[in-house]
């Protein structure tokens, strides 16, 4: 646990990793507290009308143990129950969790982890093709879901030969067992598998924009690796009275390992809330009514909340707000101070190696236009991606993380080449390349430039889309903005801005010119968008990141059409 010192440098110097050889996430986030403080609130489940009921750690332990026994009875094997011939490196069966934020979601992950199985978080909005790839690629043996999930799985069942057990929280169906009935009557006692901290625990598929997603396999130590980043991004979490929530689905690393599991590790209540449709008003109501003190809000959620009129009237005073995924910009930071009562701390990471850079208002560790500094315990650098050597201060390069690191993934599932390609060997050792470009300044702050394939090369300039998007979002007509390069014979590429307008604004030639001039007058002449296009919906991943690959395709197609028309 991080101990706050007077400065960032002192906080880093005081921190030392404590990763035991034997460690099990399921025991840590459940059984540990059930023994120490059984009636302590673990999860607050909130309904649409904002009514709620609470579940204690004693409840979580009993329910997860019953599910573990039910799965074992149905032939699901953890690493500890694999035949001896499978050896030490044998991996437990994979268990899918296809549910929204709910008590049952937490129970399913905890049960699988205590068994020595590998849990697979799955997003409820996945279509059949996405589910088929993940379940077949992982060889999942069991899945816990609801009636919506069952409907999708029914169409796939013949194409999922490894899937033997389906439990639904909404009742039995053809080839599907009722979750409650399966658990009822099972013993509330279960001995967690004595796992190593490096044993496989969680398999999360990356939200890639092209090609099939890759499965990032994490060991049990991944939770311990997340803690410094969670703690510093929430101004030294936990503090007395903390209560945390996120709209990010627990199927993603941002919901599961940035919020749910770290909070349970610390014994902090987690609010679970399922939105039929997320709105800024509903989020503000939830925060106010349930006295939420801490939240991870993805940039998309913040932008939607900012659209709410008179949002300052909610009178919210939060202790900490963290955000990551896209750069926020000065306007959103200032909005957070006015409406949420705190400075939003930006952080940075990815599925393979998360929560590794952060700002921290409590340490005055903030600098507009940057993500912050490396989180204590993690060694980051801006590198030459070919040689693995550090780039000079102020020069752009690949953001890398020195291996080994407790938060770093074990490997890509069934993809050794992709695992090898993720690393580069340099004079200091092996670095994990995040795939992002950045710049480190004289004071150690890291500025995000863009994905390797996002950086725009125009007339000899290298332009990161993030800064242009931040500027666009300051214009009152812009709700969402995505910036890419449009091929250009003269300049190689020009900056093209794709914009979803805010309510009350209509597309027009005059508005295009106004927005372009707005950026040109605030940034630089080479950075303003020479092309402005209004679109009905911004293409985004399920985690709320803009899919610039789709925007690039639109820009390339337009450039081809322009050339053909000449």
Buried (B, 14 or more C-beta within 10 A) or exposed (E): EBEBBEEBEEBBEEBEBEEEEEBBBBBBBBBBBBEEEBEBBBBBBBEEEEEBEEBBBBBBBBBBBBBBBBBBEBEBBBBBBBEEEEEEEBBBBBBBBBBBBBBBBBBBBBBBBBBBBBBBBBBBEBEBEBBBBBBBBBBBBBBBBBEBBBEBBBEBBEEBEEBBBBBBBBBBBEEBBBBBEBBEEBEEEBEBBEBBBBBBBBBBBBBEBEEBBBBBBBBBBBBBBBBBBBBBBBBBBBEEEBBBBBBBBBBBBBBBBBBBBBBBBBBBBBBBBBEEEEBBBBBBEBBBEBEBBBBBBBBBBBBBBBEBEEBEEBEBEBBBBBBBBBBBBEBBBEBBBEBBBBBBBBBBBBBBBBBBBBBBBBBEBBBEBBBBBBBBBBBBBBBBBEEBBBBEEEEBBBBBBBBEBBBBBBBBBEBEEBBEEBBBEBEBEBBBBBBBBBBBEEEBBBBBBBBBBBBBEBEEBEBBBBBBBBBBBBBEBBBBBBBBBBBBEEBBBBBBBBBBBBEEBEBEEEBBEEBBEBBBEBBEEBBBBBBBBBBEEBBBBBBBBBBBBBBBBBBBEBBEEEEEEE
